Amino acid sequence: MTDDDLNHLFPTRRDQLALTVPLVLTIDQAAERLGVGRTIMYALVSSGAVESVKIGRLRRVPADALVTFLNELRAGRRDGAA
């Protein structure tokens, strides 16, 4: 079995994510990924805690903005923990 065969059978996680996760998410999709409701997601976006972009008239959340948000939450917990 060649490396190409193995890569085809067992794609890397990054390759799998690239195929399943869109570059930008709707508010509902972002809320679902974070496990929060729409109201909380809208509040996070409105406050600037979660980055969002406007595409035409549509508001979208870049998929990596959720990772950034979670990393900031984790860093705050570590910095605030005694």
C-alpha positions in Angstrom: 0.0 0.0 0.0 1.4 3.4 -1.0 1.4 6.6 1.0 -1.2 8.0 -1.3 -3.4 5.1 -0.6 -3.0 5.6 3.1 -3.7 9.3 2.9 -6.8 8.6 0.9 -8.1 6.1 3.5 -7.0 8.1 6.5 -7.2 11.8 5.7 -5.7 14.1 8.3 -8.1 15.8 10.7 -7.4 19.2 9.1 -8.4 17.8 5.7 -11.7 16.5 7.2 -12.4 19.8 8.9 -11.8 21.8 5.7 -14.4 19.7 4.0 -17.0 19.9 6.7 -16.6 23.4 8.2 -17.5 26.4 6.1 -15.1 29.4 6.2 -17.9 31.6 7.7 -20.9 30.6 9.8 -24.3 32.0 10.2 -25.2 33.2 13.7 -27.3 30.0 14.2 -24.4 27.8 13.1 -21.9 29.6 15.3 -24.3 29.3 18.3 -24.7 25.6 17.6 -21.0 25.1 17.5 -20.5 26.9 20.8 -23.4 25.1 22.4 -25.2 28.4 23.2 -28.5 29.9 22.1 -29.1 32.5 19.4 -29.7 35.3 21.9 -26.3 34.7 23.6 -24.6 34.4 20.2 -26.1 37.7 19.0 -24.9 39.3 22.3 -21.4 38.0 21.9 -21.2 39.3 18.3 -22.8 42.6 19.2 -20.4 43.2 22.1 -17.4 42.3 19.9 -16.4 39.3 22.1 -16.8 37.1 18.9 -15.5 38.6 15.7 -18.0 38.9 12.8 -17.9 40.2 9.3 -20.5 41.7 7.0 -20.8 40.1 3.5 -23.2 42.3 1.6 -26.2 42.6 4.0 -25.3 39.3 5.8 -23.6 39.0 9.2 -21.2 36.0 9.3 -18.9 34.6 12.0 -15.5 33.4 10.7 -15.1 29.8 11.8 -11.7 30.6 13.4 -13.2 33.4 15.4 -14.9 30.8 17.7 -11.5 29.2 18.4 -10.0 32.7 19.1 -12.9 33.4 21.5 -12.5 30.1 23.4 -8.7 30.7 23.6 -9.3 34.1 25.1 -11.8 32.6 27.6 -9.2 30.0 28.6 -6.4 32.6 29.0 -8.7 34.7 31.2 -9.5 31.8 33.4 -5.8 31.0 33.8 -4.9 34.6 34.5 -7.7 35.1 36.9 -7.3 31.8 38.7 -5.5 31.9 42.1 
